[in-house]
Amino acid sequence: MTSPKITDVFFVVDGNRLEAQACLLAPSLRRHLSASQRAVAYVRQDYLPHLLPFTRDVLHASGVEIREIPNTDKGHAPWAAPYPQGNKILAASTPRDCDVSVFLDTDMIMAEPVSFSRMLGAAQIGAVVSDYQASAGQVEDWEHFYDLFGMELPAERVQLHGGRREWRFRTCVERSGAFGRGRPTKHVRRIAKRPATARRAAWVPLSTTPDPIGPVVQQSTR
């Protein structure tokens, strides 16, 4: 009999708002995760001393392991300003000893058991597609953004319920979560190691608007 694949289901706790959300998510994970699925809460090193005792108690009672995000003990480093979405990238790029990694936004709850390894199948990465149109819809804008990280624009497209077509992101998508093999993908590690590139991308003008593409960076790293 094949042993079940070990799955780490992780989320980020950063600030009072996310602490409150984590106190709802954690008990739902406790209820629905299987014996081969582990819940992990990533916390910035500089925020860990400020984590409320109540939040610690809820996470502990829910069987959630608290892990530090490495190299985050100096203010907003490596970001120039507070960047919660960036902390998700850092958490995702942290090595984990598991077969499958699953990222969940902290404002979610788990409503029923899910076999993420079965859902992933033979694929390397799976993700939840955004349910609304991203800020930049022109091909050249997305080609430039992907090129900043040495990635090719995916050719796949998905059809949304409203009949609109939307770009399908390869590693990080807006809302809900992404999952893949236990070791972080080379693209996630590359983005995490190049915060200057992420900041530079936020000030590249779009072909469709004179405004910077900060919203696109938010869309693609959230």
C-alpha positions in Angstrom: 0.0 0.0 0.0 1.3 3.4 -1.0 2.0 5.8 1.9 0.0 9.0 1.9 1.9 12.0 0.7 2.9 14.5 3.4 1.2 17.8 2.8 2.1 21.1 4.5 -0.9 23.6 4.5 0.5 27.0 5.3 -0.6 30.6 5.7 0.8 33.9 6.9 0.1 35.7 10.2 1.2 39.3 9.9 -0.6 42.0 12.0 -3.7 42.1 14.2 -6.1 41.7 11.2 -4.4 38.5 10.0 -4.2 37.2 13.6 -8.0 37.5 13.9 -8.4 35.7 10.6 -6.0 33.0 11.6 -8.1 32.3 14.7 -10.9 31.3 12.4 -8.8 29.4 9.8 -6.8 27.4 12.3 -9.8 25.5 14.0 -11.2 24.7 10.5 -7.9 23.1 9.6 -7.9 21.2 12.8 -11.3 19.8 12.0 -10.7 18.8 8.3 -7.0 18.1 7.8 -6.0 14.4 7.6 -3.2 12.7 9.5 -0.8 13.2 6.6 -1.6 17.0 6.3 0.1 19.5 8.6 -0.9 23.1 9.3 1.8 25.7 9.4 1.6 29.5 10.3 4.5 31.6 9.0 5.3 34.7 11.0 7.9 37.4 10.4 10.8 37.3 12.9 10.3 40.9 13.9 6.5 40.4 14.5 6.8 37.1 16.4 7.4 38.8 19.8 4.1 40.8 19.3 2.0 37.8 18.5 -0.9 37.9 20.9 -1.1 35.1 23.6 -4.7 34.4 22.5 -3.6 33.8 18.9 -0.7 31.5 20.1 -3.2 29.6 22.2 -5.6 29.1 19.3 -2.9 28.0 17.0 -1.5 25.6 19.5 -4.9 24.2 20.3 -5.5 23.7 16.6 -2.3 21.8 16.1 -0.8 24.6 13.9 3.0 24.8 13.9 4.4 28.4 14.1 7.4 28.9 11.8 9.6 32.0 11.3 10.1 33.5 7.9 13.9 33.6 7.6 15.8 36.9 7.4 12.8 39.1 8.4 14.2 40.5 11.7 15.1 44.0 10.5 12.1 46.2 10.0 10.4 45.6 6.7 13.4 43.9 5.2 13.9 42.8 2.5 11.1 45.2 1.4 11.5 48.9 1.4 8.0 49.3 3.0 5.4 47.0 4.6 4.5 44.5 2.0 2.2 41.7 3.3 2.0 40.1 -0.2 5.7 39.9 -0.3 5.8 38.1 3.0 3.6 35.4 1.3 6.3 35.0 -1.4 9.0 34.7 1.3 7.0 32.1 3.2 6.3 30.1 0.0 10.1 30.1 -0.8 11.0 28.6 2.5 12.1 25.0 2.2 9.6 22.4 3.7 10.1 18.7 4.3 6.9 17.5 2.7 5.7 16.1 -0.6 3.1 18.8 -1.3 2.9 22.4 -0.2 -0.4 24.3 -0.1 -0.7 28.1 0.5 -4.0 29.5 1.8 -4.9 33.1 2.3 -5.5 33.7 6.0 -9.0 35.1 5.4 -10.3 31.6 4.4 -11.7 28.6 6.3 -11.6 25.0 5.3 -15.1 23.7 4.9 -14.5 20.1 4.2 -11.6 17.6 3.8 -9.5 18.0 0.6 -6.9 15.6 -0.8 -4.5 18.2 -2.3 -2.1 15.6 -3.5 -4.8 13.8 -5.4 -6.0 17.1 -6.8 -2.5 18.0 -7.9 -2.1 14.7 -9.7 0.9 14.6 -11.9 1.2 18.4 -12.2 3.9 20.4 -10.5 1.8 23.4 -9.6 -1.9 24.1 -9.1 -3.5 27.4 -8.4 -6.9 29.1 -7.9 -7.7 31.5 -10.7 -8.8 35.0 -10.0 -12.5 35.6 -10.2 -12.2 39.1 -11.5 -10.3 40.8 -14.3 -6.7 41.8 -13.5 -5.6 45.4 -13.7 -3.5 44.9 -16.8 -5.1 43.0 -19.7 -2.8 43.7 -22.6 -0.5 41.0 -23.7 2.6 43.2 -23.9 2.1 44.3 -20.3 2.1 40.8 -19.0 5.0 39.7 -21.2 7.1 42.5 -19.7 6.1 41.6 -16.2 6.9 37.9 -16.6 10.2 38.8 -18.4 11.4 40.7 -15.3 11.5 37.3 -13.6 12.9 35.3 -16.5 9.6 33.6 -17.1 7.6 33.1 -20.3 4.0 34.1 -20.5 1.8 31.0 -20.2 -0.2 30.1 -23.3 -3.1 28.5 -21.4 -6.3 30.4 -20.9 -9.3 29.8 -18.7 -13.0 30.7 -19.2 -14.6 32.4 -16.3 -18.3 32.1 -15.4 -19.1 35.5 -16.8 -17.7 34.5 -20.2 -14.6 36.6 -19.9 -11.1 35.3 -20.7 -8.3 35.8 -18.3 -4.5 35.2 -18.2 -3.6 32.1 -16.3 -0.7 32.7 -13.9 1.9 30.0 -13.4 2.9 30.2 -9.8 1.0 32.9 -7.8 -2.5 34.0 -8.5 -4.9 36.4 -6.9 -7.0 35.0 -4.0 -7.3 31.8 -2.2 -4.1 29.8 -2.8 -1.6 27.8 -4.8 -0.2 24.4 -4.3 2.6 22.3 -5.7 5.4 19.9 -4.9 7.1 20.2 -1.5 10.2 22.0 -2.6 9.5 25.6 -3.7 9.6 26.1 -7.4 12.6 27.9 -9.0 10.4 30.8 -10.0 9.1 31.4 -6.5 12.7 31.2 -5.1 13.8 33.6 -7.9 11.1 36.2 -7.0 11.9 35.9 -3.3 15.6 36.6 -3.9 14.9 39.6 -6.2 12.8 42.0 -4.1 14.5 44.9 -6.0 13.0 43.5 -9.2 9.5 43.4 -7.6 9.9 47.0 -6.5 11.1 48.0 -10.0 8.2 46.3 -11.6 5.8 48.4 -9.6 6.9 51.5 -11.5 6.9 50.2 -15.0 4.2 52.2 -17.0 1.5 50.2 -18.7 0.8 50.5 -22.4 -2.9 51.1 -21.6 -2.4 53.7 -18.8 0.2 56.1 -17.6 -0.1 54.7 -14.1 2.5 52.3 -12.7 1.6 48.7 -12.5 1.6 48.4 -8.7 -1.9 46.8 -8.9 -0.5 44.2 -11.2 2.3 43.3 -8.8 -0.4 43.0 -6.1 -2.5 40.8 -8.3 0.4 38.5 -9.1 1.9 38.1 -5.7 -1.2 38.3 -3.5 
